[in-house]
Amino acid sequence: MTQGSKPPIDFDHHSAVYVEGWEAMADDLHRSPAPLAWSPHYGGFWVLASWAQCKAVAEDWQTFSSDNDPEGVRGGGKGVMVPPQPYPLVLSESDPPLSVERRRIENPFFAMPKALKEWESIAQDHLDEAIDDVMHKGQADLVDEIVIPTTARTTLRILGFDLDNWQDAALSAHRFSFTKAGDPDYPAAEMARLRESFRSMLRDRRETPRGDLVSALASGMVQGRPLSDDEGESMMSALVFGGFDTTATALLHALIWLDTHRDEHARLLASAGYMANAIEEFLRVYPPATGVARNLTRDVELLGHTLRKGERIYLWYAAANRDPTKFERPRDVQLDRANARDHLSFSAGGHRCLGLSLAKLEIRMALSTILKRLPDYRIDHGAIVRYPSYGIVYGMAHVPVYLTPGSPVAAGSPT
């Protein structure tokens, strides 16, 4: 189903076919004359797998816009997701200078060393509590009982959300990660309730600020005006629905790989530098998010093809991270890979993930803690349940793990 000279690709990142075969599909596209093809799904869009070109496109917001403009007052952009979400995600689906000002409100909570130190302590407490709850059971689910309780509660704590109801937010975000808008299981009702609770929090913080991120949004200014309720609620939603499930996914992939590479455990614990580089490599090979879309604002030539104004292009970061022109033997996990940190798992340009430092911090803390406190953990690889769709997050629903009752090291014990 080609249009003109558009090379075809049967690419549907929400499908079961993609779940089973995305790596082979990426290899095939890299072997083609140019790693750029046209998918007929969801109204049609370009799929780009080149590392260099994905980075360049992400950095050129004037040509490749993130804007979601359902009313068509700014050119009709359809945002950063394929298919588009039913309502704009204002932080990620806007362009400079507006996106820069919106990001500036949240930046102190994710980039400042003092804030990161505080979040690390909070994440550590949540992880130790989760491990304490399962350490004598003999078996557990890494997803439901250890990883999500840590990442979800940490993210919600930063936000200022009532942790008594953290499971409701976690469940909604969990389902959002593997369903697309319009699917029967899409958590539309749950998301609507959560969004309304966010609006209530914004109103409350305007009356009684607490110094949390919601308070910053409630009093935030952009372009000389107060941040609207629509903007604040959408930015809160982005943190919940795009935050902790991605960090959890990256951590789970690392733990699964390390279960079958136990010779690496001691070196990771002994060397902070080696651990930091290993995390970059895990993020490269197992990117939490598949990719992101952009919208053409003008005609442009790319890799020998003409892309037209109004078309969409999907920056397939999962494939870009496997680009053999950038990464030697790209499928291999090499924890000492020299250029591992060049991955695009956190995007690039003006929309590079605000929470990347926090995500890496949480992954490092969790890996160190689990390797110390649960040194004999064993994963039942045959019982892992992966998401039915990788369209948003390359995740897992269940990861059974076996423990030796009584053997784990207590929190805070010397190693």
C-alpha positions as CSV (number, residue, x, y, z in Angstrom):
1,M,0.0,0.0,0.0
2,T,2.6,2.5,-1.1
3,Q,2.1,6.1,-2.1
4,G,4.3,7.3,-5.0
5,S,7.8,6.2,-4.3
6,K,7.3,5.5,-0.6
7,P,9.0,2.2,0.4
8,P,6.4,0.2,2.3
9,I,6.8,-1.4,5.8
10,D,4.1,-3.3,7.6
11,F,4.8,-1.5,10.9
12,D,2.2,-1.4,13.6
13,H,4.0,-0.9,17.0
14,H,0.8,-1.7,18.9
15,S,0.4,-5.2,17.3
16,A,1.2,-8.7,18.5
17,V,3.3,-9.0,15.4
18,Y,5.5,-6.2,16.5
19,V,5.9,-7.7,20.0
20,E,7.2,-10.9,18.6
21,G,9.3,-9.6,15.8
22,W,10.4,-6.0,16.2
23,E,14.1,-6.8,16.5
24,A,14.1,-8.7,13.2
25,M,12.0,-5.9,11.6
26,A,14.6,-3.3,12.8
27,D,17.4,-5.5,11.3
28,D,15.6,-5.7,8.0
29,L,15.1,-1.9,7.8
30,H,18.7,-1.3,8.6
31,R,19.7,-3.6,5.7
32,S,17.5,-1.7,3.3
33,P,18.9,1.0,1.0
34,A,17.8,3.7,3.5
35,P,16.3,3.0,7.0
36,L,13.2,5.0,6.2
37,A,9.8,3.5,5.2
38,W,6.1,4.2,5.0
39,S,3.6,2.4,7.2
40,P,-0.1,2.4,6.1
41,H,-1.4,2.0,9.6
42,Y,-3.2,4.7,11.6
43,G,-3.6,6.9,8.5
44,G,-0.1,6.4,7.3
45,F,3.2,7.6,8.7
46,W,7.0,7.4,8.0
47,V,9.1,5.1,10.1
48,L,12.7,6.2,10.7
49,A,15.4,3.9,12.1
50,S,18.6,5.8,11.5
51,W,20.4,6.9,14.8
52,A,21.9,10.0,13.2
53,Q,18.7,11.1,11.5
54,C,16.4,10.3,14.5
55,K,18.7,12.6,16.5
56,A,18.7,15.3,13.9
57,V,14.9,15.2,13.5
58,A,14.3,15.4,17.2
59,E,16.5,18.5,17.4
60,D,14.7,20.3,14.5
61,W,11.4,21.3,16.0
62,Q,10.8,24.0,13.4
63,T,10.5,21.3,10.6
64,F,9.3,18.4,12.8
65,S,6.8,19.6,15.2
66,S,5.5,18.0,18.4
67,D,2.3,20.1,18.5
68,N,-1.1,18.5,19.1
69,D,-3.6,20.8,17.5
70,P,-7.0,19.0,17.3
71,E,-8.8,22.2,16.4
72,G,-6.5,23.0,13.5
73,V,-5.7,26.5,14.6
74,R,-1.9,26.1,14.5
75,G,-1.5,23.8,11.5
76,G,-3.3,20.6,12.6
77,G,-0.4,18.7,14.2
78,K,-1.3,15.4,15.7
79,G,1.1,15.3,18.6
80,V,3.8,12.8,19.4
81,M,1.8,9.5,19.6
82,V,0.5,7.2,16.9
83,P,-2.4,7.0,17.0
84,P,-3.0,10.4,18.6
85,Q,-4.2,10.6,22.1
86,P,-7.8,11.9,22.7
87,Y,-6.5,15.0,24.5
88,P,-3.1,16.9,24.1
89,L,-0.2,16.1,26.4
90,V,0.8,19.7,26.7
91,L,4.4,19.3,27.9
92,S,5.5,16.9,25.3
93,E,3.1,18.0,22.6
94,S,4.2,21.6,22.3
95,D,7.1,23.4,20.7
96,P,9.5,26.2,21.8
97,P,9.2,28.7,23.3
98,L,6.1,27.5,25.1
99,S,7.5,24.0,25.8
100,V,10.7,25.5,27.2
101,E,8.7,27.7,29.7
102,R,6.5,24.8,30.7
103,R,9.6,22.6,31.3
104,R,11.2,25.3,33.4
105,I,8.5,24.9,36.0
106,E,9.2,21.2,36.6
107,N,13.0,21.3,36.1
108,P,14.0,22.1,39.7
109,F,12.3,18.9,40.8
110,F,14.3,16.6,38.5
111,A,17.6,18.3,37.8
112,M,18.8,19.9,41.0
113,P,21.3,17.8,43.1
114,K,19.4,18.5,46.3
115,A,16.2,17.3,44.9
116,L,17.7,14.2,43.4
117,K,19.3,13.3,46.7
118,E,15.9,13.6,48.4
119,W,14.2,11.5,45.8
120,E,16.9,8.8,46.1
121,S,16.4,8.6,49.8
122,I,12.6,8.3,49.3
123,A,13.0,5.6,46.6
124,Q,15.4,3.7,48.8
125,D,12.9,3.6,51.6
126,H,10.1,2.4,49.3
127,L,12.3,-0.3,47.8
128,D,13.5,-1.5,51.2
129,E,9.9,-1.7,52.4
130,A,8.9,-3.7,49.4
131,I,11.8,-6.1,49.8
132,D,11.0,-6.5,53.5
133,D,7.4,-7.4,52.6
134,V,8.5,-10.3,50.4
135,M,11.9,-11.4,51.7
136,H,10.6,-14.4,53.7
137,K,7.9,-15.6,51.2
138,G,10.2,-17.6,49.0
139,Q,8.6,-16.1,45.8
140,A,7.3,-12.8,44.6
141,D,6.4,-10.9,41.5
142,L,9.1,-8.4,40.6
143,V,6.6,-6.1,38.9
144,D,3.7,-6.0,41.3
145,E,5.5,-6.5,44.6
146,I,8.9,-4.8,44.3
147,V,9.5,-2.6,41.2
148,I,6.2,-0.8,40.7
149,P,5.6,-0.1,44.4
150,T,9.1,1.6,44.4
151,T,8.9,3.6,41.2
152,A,5.2,4.5,41.4
153,R,5.3,5.7,45.0
154,T,8.5,7.7,44.4
155,T,7.0,9.5,41.4
156,L,3.7,10.2,43.1
157,R,5.6,11.5,46.2
158,I,7.5,14.0,44.0
159,L,4.2,15.0,42.5
160,G,2.6,15.5,46.0
161,F,-0.1,12.8,45.4
162,D,-1.8,11.1,48.4
163,L,0.1,7.8,48.7
164,D,-2.9,6.2,50.3
165,N,-4.4,5.9,46.8
166,W,-1.2,5.2,44.9
167,Q,-2.5,1.8,43.6
168,D,-5.3,3.4,41.7
169,A,-2.9,5.7,39.8
170,A,-0.4,2.9,39.3
171,L,-3.1,0.6,37.8
172,S,-4.3,3.3,35.4
173,A,-0.8,4.1,34.2
174,H,-0.1,0.4,33.9
175,R,-3.0,-0.2,31.6
176,F,-2.3,3.0,29.6
177,S,1.2,1.6,28.8
178,F,0.0,-1.3,26.7
179,T,-3.4,-0.2,25.3
180,K,-4.1,2.5,22.7
181,A,-6.9,5.0,22.5
182,G,-10.1,3.4,21.3
183,D,-9.3,-0.1,22.6
184,P,-11.9,-1.8,24.9
185,D,-9.3,-2.0,27.7
186,Y,-8.1,1.5,27.4
187,P,-8.5,3.0,30.9
188,A,-10.5,6.0,29.8
189,A,-12.8,6.1,32.8
190,E,-9.9,5.6,35.3
191,M,-7.9,8.3,33.6
192,A,-10.8,10.7,33.7
193,R,-11.2,10.2,37.4
194,L,-7.5,10.6,38.0
195,R,-7.4,13.8,35.9
196,E,-10.2,15.2,37.9
197,S,-8.3,14.5,41.1
198,F,-5.3,16.3,39.6
199,R,-7.5,19.4,39.0
200,S,-8.7,19.2,42.6
201,M,-5.1,19.1,43.8
202,L,-4.2,22.1,41.7
203,R,-7.1,24.1,43.2
204,D,-6.1,23.0,46.7
205,R,-2.4,24.0,46.2
206,R,-3.4,27.5,45.0
207,E,-5.1,27.9,48.4
208,T,-2.4,26.1,50.4
209,P,1.0,25.6,48.7
210,R,3.1,22.7,50.1
211,G,6.3,23.1,48.2
212,D,5.7,20.1,46.0
213,L,5.5,19.8,42.2
214,V,1.8,20.3,42.1
215,S,2.2,23.6,44.1
216,A,4.8,24.7,41.5
217,L,2.3,24.0,38.7
218,A,-0.5,25.7,40.5
219,S,1.5,28.9,40.8
220,G,3.5,28.5,37.6
221,M,3.6,31.2,34.9
222,V,4.2,30.8,31.1
223,Q,4.4,33.5,28.6
224,G,3.4,36.1,31.2
225,R,0.2,34.3,32.3
226,P,-0.7,31.7,34.9
227,L,-0.5,28.1,33.9
228,S,-4.1,27.0,33.2
229,D,-5.8,24.0,34.9
230,D,-5.8,22.2,31.5
231,E,-2.0,22.6,31.3
232,G,-1.3,21.7,34.9
233,E,-3.5,18.7,34.8
234,S,-1.9,17.5,31.6
235,M,1.6,17.9,32.9
236,M,0.7,15.9,36.0
237,S,-0.8,13.2,33.8
238,A,2.4,13.1,31.8
239,L,4.4,12.4,34.9
240,V,2.1,9.6,36.1
241,F,1.4,8.0,32.7
242,G,4.8,8.4,31.3
243,G,7.1,8.3,34.3
244,F,7.3,5.3,36.6
245,D,6.3,2.5,34.2
246,T,9.2,3.4,31.9
247,T,11.7,3.3,34.7
248,A,10.2,0.1,36.0
249,T,10.6,-1.5,32.5
250,A,14.3,-0.5,32.3
251,L,15.0,-2.0,35.7
252,L,13.1,-5.2,35.0
253,H,15.0,-5.8,31.7
254,A,18.3,-5.3,33.6
255,L,17.4,-7.7,36.4
256,I,16.3,-10.3,33.8
257,W,19.6,-10.1,31.9
258,L,21.6,-10.1,35.2
259,D,19.8,-13.3,36.3
260,T,21.6,-15.2,33.5
261,H,24.9,-13.3,33.8
262,R,25.8,-13.7,37.5
263,D,29.5,-13.2,36.8
264,E,28.7,-9.5,36.4
265,H,27.2,-8.9,39.8
266,A,30.4,-8.4,41.8
267,R,31.9,-6.0,39.3
268,L,28.7,-3.9,39.2
269,L,28.7,-3.6,42.9
270,A,32.4,-2.9,43.1
271,S,32.6,-0.1,40.5
272,A,30.3,2.9,40.3
273,G,31.6,3.8,36.9
274,Y,31.0,0.3,35.5
275,M,27.5,0.3,37.0
276,A,26.7,3.7,35.4
277,N,27.9,2.6,32.0
278,A,26.0,-0.7,32.4
279,I,22.8,1.2,33.0
280,E,23.3,3.2,29.8
281,E,23.8,-0.1,27.9
282,F,20.7,-1.6,29.4
283,L,18.8,1.5,28.3
284,R,20.2,1.2,24.8
285,V,19.4,-2.4,24.2
286,Y,16.1,-2.4,26.1
287,P,14.6,1.1,25.6
288,P,11.6,1.6,27.8
289,A,9.7,3.5,25.1
290,T,9.5,2.4,21.5
291,G,9.7,5.8,19.9
292,V,7.9,9.1,19.3
293,A,6.2,10.9,16.4
294,R,6.7,14.3,14.8
295,N,4.6,16.3,12.3
296,L,6.0,17.8,9.1
297,T,5.6,21.6,8.9
298,R,7.1,21.8,5.4
299,D,8.3,19.5,2.6
300,V,11.8,18.1,3.3
301,E,14.3,15.6,1.7
302,L,15.4,12.8,4.0
303,L,17.5,9.8,3.1
304,G,16.6,10.1,-0.6
305,H,12.8,10.5,0.0
306,T,10.5,13.5,-0.1
307,L,8.5,13.9,3.1
308,R,5.5,16.2,2.6
309,K,4.1,18.9,4.9
310,G,1.3,17.4,7.0
311,E,2.7,13.9,7.1
312,R,3.9,12.2,10.2
313,I,7.2,10.6,11.0
314,Y,7.8,8.1,13.8
315,L,11.3,8.2,15.3
316,W,11.8,4.6,16.1
317,Y,14.3,4.9,18.9
318,A,14.3,1.2,19.7
319,A,15.7,0.6,16.2
320,A,17.9,3.6,16.2
321,N,19.6,2.2,19.3
322,R,20.4,-0.9,17.2
323,D,21.8,1.0,14.3
324,P,24.9,-0.9,13.2
325,T,26.5,2.3,11.7
326,K,26.5,3.7,15.3
327,F,26.8,0.7,17.5
328,E,29.1,-2.3,16.7
329,R,27.3,-5.6,17.1
330,P,24.2,-3.7,18.3
331,R,22.2,-6.6,19.5
332,D,24.8,-7.6,22.0
333,V,24.7,-6.4,25.6
334,Q,28.2,-5.1,26.3
335,L,28.3,-3.4,29.7
336,D,31.6,-1.7,29.0
337,R,30.5,-0.4,25.6
338,A,32.3,2.9,25.0
339,N,29.5,4.8,23.4
340,A,26.5,3.2,25.3
341,R,25.4,6.6,26.6
342,D,24.7,7.8,23.0
343,H,21.4,5.9,23.0
344,L,18.2,7.7,22.2
345,S,16.0,6.1,24.8
346,F,15.4,9.4,26.5
347,S,14.8,11.2,23.1
348,A,16.9,14.2,22.0
349,G,16.6,17.9,21.5
350,G,14.2,20.1,23.4
351,H,12.0,17.2,24.5
352,R,14.8,15.1,25.9
353,C,13.3,13.5,29.0
354,L,13.2,15.8,32.0
355,G,13.3,12.8,34.4
356,L,16.3,11.0,32.9
357,S,18.6,11.8,35.9
358,L,16.0,10.5,38.3
359,A,15.3,7.4,36.2
360,K,19.0,6.5,36.1
361,L,19.3,7.2,39.9
362,E,16.4,4.9,40.6
363,I,17.7,2.1,38.4
364,R,21.2,2.4,40.0
365,M,19.9,2.4,43.5
366,A,17.5,-0.5,42.8
367,L,20.1,-2.7,41.1
368,S,22.6,-2.1,43.9
369,T,20.0,-2.8,46.6
370,I,18.6,-5.9,44.9
371,L,22.0,-7.4,44.1
372,K,23.0,-6.9,47.8
373,R,19.8,-7.8,49.6
374,L,18.5,-10.5,47.3
375,P,21.8,-12.0,45.9
376,D,20.3,-15.3,45.1
377,Y,17.1,-14.1,43.3
378,R,16.1,-16.4,40.5
379,I,13.6,-15.4,37.8
380,D,11.2,-17.9,36.2
381,H,11.9,-16.9,32.6
382,G,9.2,-19.2,31.2
383,A,6.5,-17.5,33.3
384,I,7.3,-13.9,32.4
385,V,4.2,-12.1,31.0
386,R,5.1,-9.3,28.6
387,Y,2.8,-6.5,27.5
388,P,0.5,-7.5,24.7
389,S,1.5,-4.2,23.0
390,Y,4.8,-2.3,22.9
391,G,3.3,0.7,21.3
392,I,4.0,2.9,24.3
393,V,6.2,0.9,26.7
394,Y,8.5,-2.1,26.1
395,G,7.2,-3.6,29.3
396,M,6.2,-6.7,31.3
397,A,3.1,-7.4,33.3
398,H,4.5,-10.1,35.5
399,V,8.0,-11.3,36.3
400,P,8.0,-14.2,38.9
401,V,11.0,-14.4,41.0
402,Y,12.2,-17.1,43.5
403,L,14.0,-16.2,46.7
404,T,15.6,-18.2,49.5
405,P,13.6,-17.4,52.7
406,G,15.7,-16.0,55.4
407,S,18.7,-15.4,53.1
408,P,18.3,-11.8,52.1
409,V,20.5,-9.1,53.6
410,A,18.8,-6.7,55.9
411,A,18.4,-3.1,54.8
412,G,21.4,-1.0,55.7
413,S,23.7,-4.0,56.4
414,P,27.3,-3.7,55.4
415,T,28.4,-5.6,52.3
